[in-house]
Amino acid sequence: MRINRNLKLMSAYTITASAFFELAVIVPYYHDVMGLTFQDFLIGEAVFAAVVVILEVPMGWLSDQWQRKHVLALGAFFSLLGHACLLVGDNLAWAIAGQGVIGIAVALMSGTNTAMIYDSLAVAGQEKDYRKHEGRRGGFSFYTVAVAAVVGGFLYKIDPHLPLAVTLLFIVAAIVFACQMDEPARHKRRPEKHPLADMAATASYALRGHTEVGMLILFAAALFCATKLIMWSQQPYYVAIGMDESLFGVLMACGFLLAGFSSQFGHKIDGRVSSLAALGLAWIAALLICLVTGLYQGKAGVILLMIGGSAIFGLANPRVSEAINKRVDSARRATILSTQSLLTSLFFIPSSLLIGMAVDRQGISGGLLGIAGWLLLAGLLLAGIFLRGDNRRRMMLL
């Protein structure tokens, strides 16, 4: 197996599968082209989130049973179909169909992409380099989204359909790159029971049977739920401080670039700060950012929210993935990584409703203070679990 070729193809796949040129103009596209309201847009987003929640673990299980390259190709194919629905659609039904199909694509890719990298390195005994390559993959994804967001805004002025049309071309390239990968040799655990029961057993393995894995999953889900809430809080914050809407796309691109930079080069601090200390510092930083921006509104808050919604995620995500990958075998790897993503979505759905209510009643300041409250409460609960029995000794090995 040609490891370097596989890693290069994975980078190419990441870039082409992440080139969403419509992202920065999707709301005006819904209004101007599809004739839909912002409420309709949120309905589509809700369908997308629900599909990901329902299929996240099943698709991870599928990846563990099937060839990873085929799952990645299938994920890109569903992304192609979903974006095509948005391109030709002119009503809410088309929007719901498109967002739902894109949700299937995300569920197929999530967990499989990072498992593919780790399995490829494991064949050559190069697992120690996983965080560097996973960070690079995350960086390429963020860089691509950032550039596509800026370019998409210019394409939209030429023709509102152009951003989606160009996105489709890039996704076709992603399918080609996935099919050219070499499938790494790995142990495939034959399911001994019904697939649903097998997936439930794997989730139980992660959350109950192996305390350190369960703690990592819970920690990541709570932290990444908060960073996602911070990210979606940025535009209301811009409105609150009177920022011109023409800057929103550029600021979105800056946030993605910051996330990509922190993801790609986060491994440079290895050996200076332990993974446990780095994750703890990321948690505290997110909490302080929410408190400061919630109590004070100003242009400095724009930078702080970028750090809270982008840089912290970029730094923490590869560390969490590496720690989980080290503690599970390849037969369960994608399923457990998908379990972490699933739990993040499950945390996000109710917390986003509560934060939304806080913003409606108290403004963006109330929402940010609510996120700070979430981080404080979840942090105290996780600290209590961490200090029990042998949990501390196990987690100190991170």
BELHUPE-V134850 format. One record per backbone hydrogen bond with DSSP energy under -1.0 kcal/mol. CO is the residue of the C=O (numbers start at 1). NH is the residue of the N-H. Records with the same first field share a line. If there is no record, write none. Layout:
BEGIN
CO = NH, NH
END
This chain:
BEGIN
1 = 3
2 = 6
3 = 7
4 = 8
5 = 9
6 = 10
7 = 11
8 = 12
9 = 13
10 = 14
11 = 15
12 = 16
13 = 17
18 = 20
19 = 21
20 = 23
22 = 25
25 = 29
26 = 30
27 = 31
28 = 32
29 = 33, 34
30 = 36
37 = 41
38 = 42
39 = 43
40 = 44
41 = 45
42 = 46
43 = 47
44 = 48
45 = 49
46 = 50
47 = 51
48 = 52
49 = 53
50 = 54
51 = 55
52 = 56
55 = 59
56 = 60
57 = 61
58 = 62
59 = 63
60 = 64
61 = 65
62 = 66
67 = 71
68 = 72
69 = 73
70 = 74
71 = 75
72 = 76
73 = 77
74 = 78
75 = 79
76 = 80
77 = 81
78 = 82
79 = 83
80 = 84
81 = 85
82 = 86
83 = 87
84 = 88
85 = 89
91 = 95
92 = 96
93 = 97
94 = 98
95 = 99
96 = 100
97 = 101
98 = 102
99 = 103
100 = 104
101 = 105
102 = 106
103 = 107
104 = 108
105 = 109
106 = 110
109 = 113
111 = 115
112 = 116
113 = 117
114 = 118
115 = 119
116 = 120
117 = 121
118 = 122
119 = 123
121 = 126
122 = 125
126 = 129
127 = 130
129 = 133
130 = 134
131 = 135
132 = 136
133 = 137
134 = 138
135 = 139
136 = 140
137 = 141
138 = 142
139 = 143
140 = 144
141 = 145
142 = 146
143 = 147
144 = 148
145 = 149
146 = 150
147 = 151
148 = 152
149 = 153
150 = 154
151 = 155
152 = 156
153 = 157
154 = 158
155 = 159
159 = 162
161 = 165
162 = 166
163 = 167
164 = 168
165 = 169
166 = 170
167 = 171
168 = 172
169 = 173
170 = 174
171 = 175
172 = 176
173 = 177
174 = 178
175 = 179
176 = 180
178 = 181
194 = 198
195 = 199
196 = 200
197 = 201
198 = 202
199 = 203
200 = 204
201 = 205
202 = 206
203 = 207
204 = 208, 209
205 = 210
210 = 214
211 = 215
212 = 216
213 = 217
214 = 218
215 = 219
216 = 220
217 = 221
218 = 222
219 = 223
220 = 224
221 = 225
222 = 226
223 = 227
224 = 228
225 = 229
226 = 230
227 = 231
228 = 232
231 = 234
233 = 237
234 = 238
235 = 239
236 = 240
237 = 241
238 = 243
239 = 242
244 = 247
245 = 248
247 = 251
248 = 252
249 = 253
250 = 254
251 = 255
252 = 256
253 = 257
254 = 258
255 = 259
256 = 260
257 = 261
258 = 262
259 = 263
260 = 264
261 = 265
265 = 268
266 = 269
267 = 270
269 = 272, 273
274 = 278
275 = 279
276 = 280
277 = 281
278 = 282
279 = 283
280 = 284
281 = 285
282 = 286
283 = 287
284 = 288
285 = 289
286 = 290
287 = 291
288 = 292
289 = 293
290 = 294
291 = 295
292 = 296
298 = 301
299 = 302
300 = 304
301 = 305
302 = 306
303 = 307
304 = 308
305 = 309
306 = 310, 311
307 = 312
310 = 314
311 = 315
312 = 316
313 = 317
316 = 320
317 = 321
318 = 322
319 = 323
320 = 324
321 = 325
322 = 326
324 = 327
329 = 332
332 = 336
333 = 337
334 = 338
335 = 339
336 = 340
337 = 341
338 = 342
339 = 343
340 = 344
341 = 345
342 = 346
343 = 347
344 = 348
345 = 349
347 = 351
348 = 352
349 = 353
350 = 354
351 = 355
352 = 356
353 = 357
354 = 358
355 = 359
356 = 360
357 = 361
358 = 362
359 = 363
363 = 367
364 = 368
365 = 369
366 = 370
367 = 371
368 = 372
369 = 373
370 = 374
371 = 375
372 = 376
373 = 377
374 = 378
375 = 379
376 = 380
377 = 381
378 = 382
379 = 383
380 = 384
381 = 385
382 = 386
383 = 387
385 = 388
388 = 391
390 = 394
391 = 395
392 = 396
394 = 397
395 = 398
END
